[in-house]
Amino acid sequence: MILSPASLTFWPSAIAVLAYGLASVLPEGEGQTVAARNRRVWAALALAWLAHAVSIVLDTFSWNSAHPAARFGFAPALSVTTWLVLAVYAVESHRLGLPAVRRALAWLAAATVALSWAFPGQEHPGSGSPWAPLHWISGFASYGLIGAALMHAALMRVAEKQLRARPGSPSAKPISLATPQALGMPLLRLESLTLRFVAAGFAMLTLTLVLGIWSSNPWHWDHKSVFSVLSWLVFAILLVGRYQFGWRGRQAVRWLYAGSTLLLLAYVGSRFVMEVVLHRPAIV
């Protein structure tokens, strides 16, 4: 259901989409100083990010309901994930300030805001368990941290291709072979940072599963539970392989992609099928 312009979420969502779009198309700024160009880009991104945050809050909580309720769905989950990934990008902007990355993230964020505007999810009354809100927060945090790991993994793959490219080819970049630099940091440091985000996301996913079991009475196995446990197992294998057997590069990235796909199917995929395909209410 598409929300009407009178809805509380219309203006923050519209501002976020427009500002993200502006940040993604701002030119390189030939003839202008780097500082002036960066000010325009980051002003647009900051406005979009703040409006995005407001739209998330207004979308998540049911303000017109007589009883406390929260609204969740596959599109709001994607929206929160991109919002968190953009926060990570902003923190690391001095090292990962590539225009292509900024444009891709801005377009992705604009798309998820529009998607959550069109598919706001379903209302769920306040749970009797006091652990339920923490369960939801930790779940969104795990999505955001794994999303940040995917962003770093994608950048790492680009850097590896640059290192392997033949001299003179369009993809070849002047990277030092003595101390390989990629995206403003040593390649090994970028790889280590990627696995740190995986470890943090794995910790939050573990907390999410524990709280889900604790707050569910009774616990039941469904598609969301199965995919969540499978993704947890894949991330556990990845971390064990990394720290016990020294998995690196493509091998580690493949396991990261596999676990991320399962995690995406766990909540976003199952909720998409229930909400859009089957038009049935889903359990949070």
SEMARLUM-271724 format. One record per residue: residue in three letters; x, y, z of N, C-alpha, C in turn. Coordinates in steps of 0.02 Angstrom, whole numbers, padded with zeros to 5 digits, always signed. Atoms other than C-alpha are relative to their C-alpha. Layout:
BEGIN
AlaXYZXYZXYZ...
This chain:
BEGIN
Met+00042-00060+00000+00000+00000+00000+00044+00062+00000Ile-00039-00061+00003+00071+00169-00051-00030+00052+00047Leu+00025-00049-00050+00056+00300+00086-00020+00064-00035Ser+00024-00063+00028-00037+00461+00049+00046+00056+00020Pro-00041-00057-00019+00049+00631+00050-00015+00027+00068Ala+00018-00025-00066-00045+00670+00210+00033-00040+00055Ser-00031+00042-00050+00048+00531+00297+00059+00036+00032Leu-00056-00030-00035+00177+00578+00427+00067-00014-00034Thr-00064+00020+00030+00311+00488+00329+00013+00029-00069Phe-00008-00023+00070+00283+00574+00162+00058+00048-00007Trp-00050-00051+00010+00392+00727+00184+00071-00022+00018Pro-00068+00024-00012+00543+00648+00271+00024-00051-00052Ser-00018+00049+00051+00540+00505+00145+00017+00035-00066Ala-00012-00037+00062+00527+00626-00001+00065+00039+00003Ile-00063-00038-00008+00667+00735+00067+00060-00047-00004Ala-00055+00048+00001+00777+00581+00094+00014-00023-00071Val-00010+00024+00068+00749+00517-00083+00032+00054-00044Leu-00027-00055+00040+00782+00687-00162+00072+00016+00019Ala-00068-00016-00022+00936+00721-00057+00049-00055-00018Tyr-00043+00056+00022+01008+00548-00090+00013+00005-00075Gly-00009-00007+00072+00977+00574-00274+00048+00057-00018Leu-00045-00055+00012+01065+00742-00267+00072-00019+00016Ala-00067+00021-00019+01214+00667-00176+00031-00048-00050Ser-00026+00050+00047+01228+00530-00306+00018+00029-00068Val-00012-00029+00067+01229+00646-00458+00043+00062+00002Leu-00043-00059-00003+01335+00790-00394+00064-00013-00039Pro-00059+00011+00042+01478+00812-00519+00064+00002+00040Glu-00066-00002-00032+01661+00796-00480+00021+00070+00018Gly-00015-00069-00017+01673+00985-00481+00066+00025-00029Glu-00061-00024+00032+01806+01029-00607+00008+00075+00011Gly-00014-00071-00012+01888+01193-00566-00017+00023+00069Gln+00017-00018-00068+01826+01189-00388+00047-00036+00047Thr-00043+00032-00050+01923+01148-00233-00033-00064+00025Val+00026+00062-00027+01904+00975-00158-00044+00014+00061Ala+00038-00015-00061+01842+01051+00005-00070+00025-00017Ala+00065-00026+00020+01702+01146-00082-00044-00055-00028Arg+00038+00055+00027+01649+00992-00176-00024-00047+00055Asn+00019+00045-00054+01650+00885-00020-00055+00029+00043Arg+00052-00032-00041+01545+01011+00074-00069-00010-00030Arg+00065+00009+00033+01406+01000-00054-00023-00072+00004Val+00017+00071-00001+01411+00811-00061-00023-00021+00070Trp+00016+00022-00068+01412+00787+00127-00059+00037+00029Ala+00061-00034-00022+01278+00919+00155-00061-00037-00025Ala+00056+00038+00028+01163+00822+00039-00008-00067+00035Leu+00003+00064-00034+01209+00656+00119-00024+00006+00072Ala+00021-00009-00070+01187+00723+00296-00075+00014+00004Leu+00072-00014+00001+01015+00794+00254-00039-00063-00015Ala+00035+00061+00018+00964+00631+00171+00001-00050+00057Trp-00007+00049-00054+01030+00525+00314-00045+00018+00060Leu+00043-00021-00055+00938+00628+00446-00074-00009-00017Ala+00070+00010+00021+00775+00629+00347-00017-00074-00003His+00009+00073+00002+00798+00442+00321-00013-00026+00071Ala+00009+00021-00069+00814+00419+00510-00070+00018+00025Val+00067-00020-00021+00654+00517+00540-00053-00045-00032Ser+00049+00043+00033+00560+00414+00411+00000-00070+00029Ile-00003+00066-00031+00621+00253+00492-00039-00001+00066Val+00036-00004-00064+00556+00308+00663-00075+00005-00011Leu+00072-00008+00013+00389+00364+00592-00030-00062-00031Asp+00026+00060+00031+00372+00206+00489-00005-00058+00049Thr-00004+00058-00045+00418+00087+00630-00054+00002+00052Phe+00049-00005-00054+00302+00152+00765-00068+00023-00028Ser+00068-00016+00021+00115+00157+00738-00028+00055+00044Trp+00020-00058-00041+00070+00331+00797-00076+00008+00004Asn+00073-00009+00000-00115+00320+00753-00037-00057+00034Ser+00032+00058-00031-00146+00156+00844-00019+00017+00073Ala+00022-00012-00069-00244+00157+01007+00044-00038+00050His-00044+00040-00042-00125+00026+01077+00071+00002-00028Pro-00069+00000+00024+00065+00022+01068+00010-00055-00051Ala-00011+00048+00053+00115-00063+00907+00062+00021-00039Ala-00058-00012+00043+00265-00078+00793-00015-00030-00069Arg+00012+00023+00068+00268-00101+00605+00066-00023-00030Phe-00060+00028+00030+00394-00213+00520-00017-00031-00068Gly+00009+00031+00066+00418-00282+00346+00067-00007-00035Phe-00063+00011+00036+00547-00330+00216+00031+00066-00023Ala-00026-00063+00024+00562-00153+00147+00029+00043+00056Pro-00031-00037-00055+00588-00065+00316+00065-00032+00024Ala-00062+00033-00020+00721-00196+00357+00057+00019-00048Leu-00050-00021+00048+00814-00153+00196+00018+00074+00011Ser-00012-00071-00011+00793+00032+00234+00046+00012+00060Val-00043-00006-00059+00869+00015+00408+00071-00024-00015Thr-00066+00027+00017+01012-00089+00337+00041+00051-00038Thr-00037-00049+00039+01061+00041+00208+00016+00062+00042Trp-00013-00057-00044+01046+00178+00339+00061-00013+00044Leu-00057+00018-00042+01169+00087+00452+00065-00005-00042Val-00060+00004+00043+01289+00050+00307+00025+00069-00018Leu-00020-00069+00015+01288+00234+00261+00033+00032+00060Ala-00032-00027-00061+01331+00276+00442+00072-00025+00004Val-00068+00027+00001+01482+00160+00428+00042+00036-00053Tyr-00036-00035+00054+01531+00241+00263+00020+00070+00021Ala-00015-00068-00022+01520+00414+00342+00058+00001+00048Val-00054+00004-00048+01634+00362+00484+00067-00011-00035Glu-00061+00018+00036+01761+00292+00360+00011+00041-00063Ser-00001-00038+00062+01739+00428+00230+00070+00024-00019His-00067-00023+00016+01920+00486+00244+00041-00054-00035Arg-00037+00054+00031+01980+00314+00190-00038-00031-00058Leu+00041+00031+00052+01835+00253+00082-00041+00051-00037Gly+00038-00053+00031+01782+00416+00004-00001-00002-00075Leu+00002+00007+00072+01769+00348-00173-00067+00025-00026Pro+00063-00025+00027+01639+00439-00279-00047-00056-00023Ala+00042+00055+00024+01578+00274-00355-00036-00034+00059Val+00031+00031-00059+01546+00202-00181-00055+00045+00027Arg+00050-00048-00024+01456+00359-00126-00062-00001-00044Arg+00058+00000+00045+01345+00358-00281-00041-00064+00006Ala+00036+00063-00005+01303+00174-00266-00040-00004+00064Leu+00035+00002-00063+01258+00188-00082-00058+00049+00002Ala+00054-00049+00000+01155+00345-00110-00059-00025-00041Trp+00055+00027+00041+01055+00265-00251-00034-00058+00036Leu+00029+00056-00036+01031+00108-00147-00043+00024+00058Ala+00039-00027-00056+00972+00208+00004-00064+00032-00025Ala+00061-00031+00028+00851+00309-00103-00050-00053-00021Ala+00045+00053+00022+00781+00148-00176-00034-00034+00059Thr+00030+00033-00058+00754+00069-00004-00049+00045+00036Val+00048-00046-00030+00671+00226+00064-00065-00001-00040Ala+00060+00002+00042+00551+00226-00084-00036-00067+00008Leu+00030+00066-00007+00523+00039-00063-00037-00006+00066Ser+00034+00003-00065+00481+00056+00122-00059+00047+00002Trp+00057-00046+00006+00366+00200+00076-00058-00036-00034Ala+00051+00036+00036+00273+00087-00045-00024-00062+00038Phe+00017+00061-00038+00278-00068+00068+00020+00011+00073Pro-00019-00017-00069+00275-00006+00249-00001-00059+00048Gly+00002+00057-00045+00248-00180+00321-00066-00005+00037Gln+00061+00014-00038+00120-00242+00445+00008+00022+00073Glu-00001-00019-00070+00074-00181+00618-00001-00062+00044His-00002+00054-00049+00114-00294+00764-00009+00030+00069Pro+00011-00028-00068+00045-00259+00938+00059-00014+00045Gly-00055+00007-00046+00165-00240+01081+00005-00071+00028Ser-00010+00068-00023+00240-00407+01130-00001-00002+00077Gly+00001+00008-00072+00214-00475+01305+00069-00010+00029Ser-00068+00011-00025+00400-00513+01317+00039+00065+00000Pro-00041-00062-00002+00512-00370+01375+00063-00005-00043Trp-00060+00009+00040+00652-00445+01270-00013+00010-00075Ala+00016-00005+00071+00560-00426+01104+00031+00062-00033Pro-00032-00058+00033+00618-00245+01068+00075-00008-00010Leu-00072+00011+00007+00799-00293+01100+00014-00051-00055His-00006+00049+00054+00775-00442+00985-00004+00033-00068Trp+00007-00035+00064+00717-00328+00844+00060+00045-00013Ile-00057-00046+00009+00856-00201+00873+00063-00039-00018Ser-00060+00040+00014+00992-00334+00876-00004-00031-00070Gly+00008+00027+00067+00919-00410+00717+00017+00051-00053Phe-00017-00052+00048+00928-00245+00624+00075+00017+00002Ala-00071-00014-00006+01103-00216+00692+00041-00053-00037Ser-00036+00053+00035+01160-00385+00625-00004+00010-00076Tyr+00007-00015+00071+01091-00339+00453+00047+00056-00020Gly-00043-00057+00017+01183-00173+00456+00074-00017+00002Leu-00070+00018-00005+01349-00246+00513+00021-00047-00056Ile-00016+00044+00056+01344-00385+00384-00002+00039-00066Gly+00001-00043+00060+01296-00255+00254+00064+00040-00006Ala-00064-00036+00002+01450-00154+00302+00056-00047-00020Ala-00051+00049+00020+01555-00313+00286-00004-00012-00076Leu+00007+00010+00072+01484-00339+00111+00028+00060-00039Met-00028-00059+00033+01529-00160+00064+00075-00004-00002His-00073+00005-00002+01708-00187+00120+00026-00057-00043Ala-00020+00057+00042+01716-00356+00033-00002+00019-00073Ala+00004-00022+00070+01659-00277-00130+00059+00045-00018Leu-00057-00043+00011+01792-00143-00113+00065-00040-00003Met-00059+00042-00001+01921-00276-00074+00008-00038-00066Arg-00003+00035+00064+01876-00373-00232+00022+00047-00056Val-00021-00050+00051+01894-00214-00336+00075+00012+00005Ala-00071-00011-00010+02065-00184-00260+00041-00059-00024Glu-00036+00060+00023+02118-00364-00295+00003-00002-00076Lys+00000-00001+00073+02066-00346-00477+00050+00051-00026Gln-00049-00051+00020+02171-00188-00488+00071-00027+00007Leu-00067+00028-00010+02321-00281-00419+00017-00051-00053Arg-00012+00053+00048+02300-00424-00543-00004+00024-00072Ala+00009-00025+00068+02263-00314-00694+00068+00010-00034Arg-00061-00009+00038+02394-00307-00830+00016+00075-00006Pro-00018-00071+00008+02492-00144-00843-00026+00028-00065Gly+00027-00032+00060+02411-00025-00965-00073-00014-00013Ser+00071+00014+00009+02237-00102-00951-00042+00052+00036Pro+00042-00052-00031+02090+00012-00905-00010-00009+00074Ser+00012+00013-00071+02069-00073-00736+00063+00005+00043Ala-00062-00003-00037+02252-00058-00688+00007+00067+00035Lys-00010-00060-00040+02291+00067-00550+00070-00001+00028Pro-00067-00002-00029+02457+00127-00480+00001-00019+00073Ile-00001+00025-00069+02463+00017-00323+00069-00026+00015Ser-00067+00022-00019+02625-00012-00232+00000-00074+00014Leu-00006+00071-00013+02679-00194-00233+00036-00014+00065Ala-00036+00010-00063+02791-00172-00082-00049+00000+00058Thr+00053-00004-00050+02646-00118+00028-00065+00014-00037Pro+00059-00011+00041+02486-00145-00073-00051+00045+00034Gln+00049-00047-00026+02372+00004-00046-00063-00005-00042Ala+00064+00003+00034+02189-00005-00089-00049+00044+00037Leu+00052-00042-00029+02059+00130-00060+00025+00038+00061Gly-00027-00041-00054+02174+00228+00054+00026-00038+00059Met-00025+00040-00055+02227+00084+00166+00033-00063-00028Pro-00029+00063+00023+02335-00073+00153-00054-00052-00013Leu+00050+00050+00018+02242-00215+00070-00013-00050+00056Leu+00009+00047-00055+02273-00332+00217-00041+00032+00056Arg+00040-00034-00051+02199-00201+00334-00073+00002-00020Leu+00069+00000+00025+02044-00187+00226-00031-00069+00009Glu+00025+00068-00010+02026-00377+00231-00014-00013+00073Ser+00010+00009-00071+02047-00378+00419-00062+00038+00024Leu+00058-00040-00020+01917-00240+00437-00065-00034-00022Thr+00059+00037+00025+01795-00341+00331-00019-00056+00048Leu+00014+00056-00045+01812-00491+00446-00021+00024+00069Arg+00023-00027-00064+01791-00380+00600-00075+00016-00003Phe+00072-00013+00007+01622-00324+00534-00039-00065-00001Val+00033+00065+00000+01578-00506+00502-00006-00026+00072Ala+00001+00023-00069+01626-00549+00682-00052+00038+00041Ala+00049-00040-00037+01522-00404+00750-00071-00019-00021Gly+00066+00021+00023+01374-00453+00641-00019-00069+00025Phe+00013+00067-00026+01392-00633+00696-00020+00003+00074Ala+00017-00008-00071+01388-00579+00879-00072+00026+00008Met+00069-00027-00004+01229-00477+00850-00050-00052-00024Leu+00045+00053+00023+01151-00621+00752-00010-00053+00054Thr+00005+00048-00056+01191-00739+00896-00047+00026+00054Leu+00044-00031-00050+01108-00618+01017-00072+00000-00025Thr+00067+00000+00028+00958-00605+00901-00033-00068+00006Leu+00028+00067-00005+00935-00793+00895-00016-00019+00072Val+00011+00016-00070+00954-00811+01083-00062+00036+00026Leu+00057-00038-00023+00829-00672+01117-00065-00023-00033Gly+00059+00026+00034+00711-00742+00986-00027-00063+00033Ile+00021+00061-00035+00709-00911+01072-00028+00017+00070Trp+00020-00018-00068+00694-00828+01242-00069+00034+00002Ser+00062-00039+00000+00549-00713+01194-00057-00035-00034Ser+00053+00037+00035+00453-00840+01089-00027-00055+00045Asn+00031+00051-00042+00330-00948+01182-00064-00026-00036Pro-00060+00043+00003+00330-01076+01112+00043+00017-00061Trp-00044-00008+00059+00478-01076+00992-00025-00045-00056His+00023+00039+00057+00430-01134+00818+00048+00009-00058Trp-00044-00002+00058+00530-01175+00664-00041+00021-00061Asp+00030-00022+00063+00482-01078+00508+00057+00018-00047His-00051-00017+00049+00573-01015+00354+00050+00050+00028Lys-00045-00051-00029+00643-00866+00449+00049-00032+00048Ser-00043+00032-00049+00711-00974+00588+00052-00044-00033Val-00046+00046+00034+00788-01103+00471+00055+00038-00036Phe-00051-00039+00037+00876-00975+00360+00045+00038+00049Ser-00041-00035-00049+00935-00878+00514+00053-00046+00030Val-00047+00047-00029+01014-01032+00591+00052-00022-00052Leu-00048+00018+00053+01092-01082+00424+00051+00055-00011Ser-00047-00055+00009+01167-00909+00403+00048+00004+00060Trp-00043+00001-00059+01233-00918+00582+00054-00053-00007Leu-00049+00053+00009+01318-01083+00542+00052+00018-00052Val-00047-00019+00052+01396-01014+00383+00049+00053+00026Phe-00045-00050-00028+01465-00861+00473+00046-00030+00052Ala-00042+00033-00049+01529-00972+00613+00056-00038-00034Ile-00052+00035+00038+01621-01081+00487+00050+00048-00029Leu-00045-00050+00029+01692-00926+00403+00049+00026+00053Leu-00044-00027-00052+01760-00857+00567+00049-00052+00025Val-00046+00053-00021+01832-01024+00620+00053-00011-00054Gly-00048+00008+00054+01912-01044+00449+00050+00057-00004Arg-00044-00058+00002+01983-00869+00459+00053-00004+00055Tyr-00045-00005-00057+02059-00880+00633+00038-00065+00015Gln-00034+00063-00012+02106-01065+00634+00040-00024-00060Phe-00032+00026+00060+02153-01100+00454+00024+00055-00047Gly-00026-00055+00039+02194-00927+00388-00035+00013-00066Trp+00036-00014+00062+02057-00914+00257+00005+00074-00017Arg-00007-00069+00022+02081-00757+00154-00028+00007-00071Gly+00016-00015+00069+02033-00673-00008-00066-00028-00023Arg+00062+00023+00032+01908-00756-00123-00036-00053+00041Gln+00031+00053-00039+01878-00905-00010-00043+00030+00056Ala+00038-00032-00055+01825-00795+00137-00059+00040-00028Val+00054-00040+00029+01722-00681+00024-00058-00044-00023Arg+00054+00046+00022+01626-00829-00049-00043-00022+00059Trp+00038+00019-00059+01577-00886+00126-00041+00059+00025Leu+00037-00059-00021+01527-00708+00168-00062+00011-00044Tyr+00057-00007+00045+01416-00698+00014-00053-00053+00014Ala+00048+00054-00014+01337-00866+00055-00040+00014+00064Gly+00035-00015-00062+01298-00818+00234-00046+00059-00005Ser+00041-00060+00008+01233-00647+00183-00063-00016-00039Thr+00059+00020+00038+01116-00726+00055-00050-00036+00043Leu+00045+00035-00045+01045-00843+00185-00032+00048+00051Leu+00026-00048-00048+01026-00699+00308-00053+00044-00032Leu+00049-00040+00036+00936-00596+00177-00065-00038-00010Leu+00060+00041+00009+00817-00739+00143-00037-00010+00066Ala+00031+00016-00064+00786-00763+00329-00056+00048+00017Tyr+00052-00047-00019+00689-00604+00361-00029+00036-00062Val+00024-00038+00058+00680-00498+00202-00035-00046-00049Gly+00029+00046+00049+00647-00647+00089-00066-00029+00023Ser+00062+00031-00025+00517-00731+00199-00056+00052+00007Arg+00051-00052-00006+00428-00567+00235-00025+00024-00068Phe+00021-00020+00067+00427-00520+00050-00052-00050-00028Val+00046+00051+00024+00343-00685+00007-00068+00006+00036Met+00062-00003-00038+00215-00667+00147-00040+00063-00016Glu+00034-00063+00008+00175-00483+00118-00022+00013-00073Val+00011-00021+00069+00187-00462-00071-00028-00057-00042Val+00021+00056+00043+00165-00635-00147-00064-00032+00027Leu+00057+00036-00029+00044-00721-00026-00052+00046+00032His+00046-00048-00033-00034-00564+00054-00028-00030+00065Arg+00019+00029-00064-00035-00652+00222+00038+00033+00056Pro-00037-00027-00057+00011-00587+00395+00057-00045+00018Ala-00059+00038-00018+00184-00640+00451+00017+00012+00072Ile-00022-00006-00069+00255-00671+00623+00067+00038+00000Val-00062-00038-00003+00391-00547+00672+00057-00045+00019
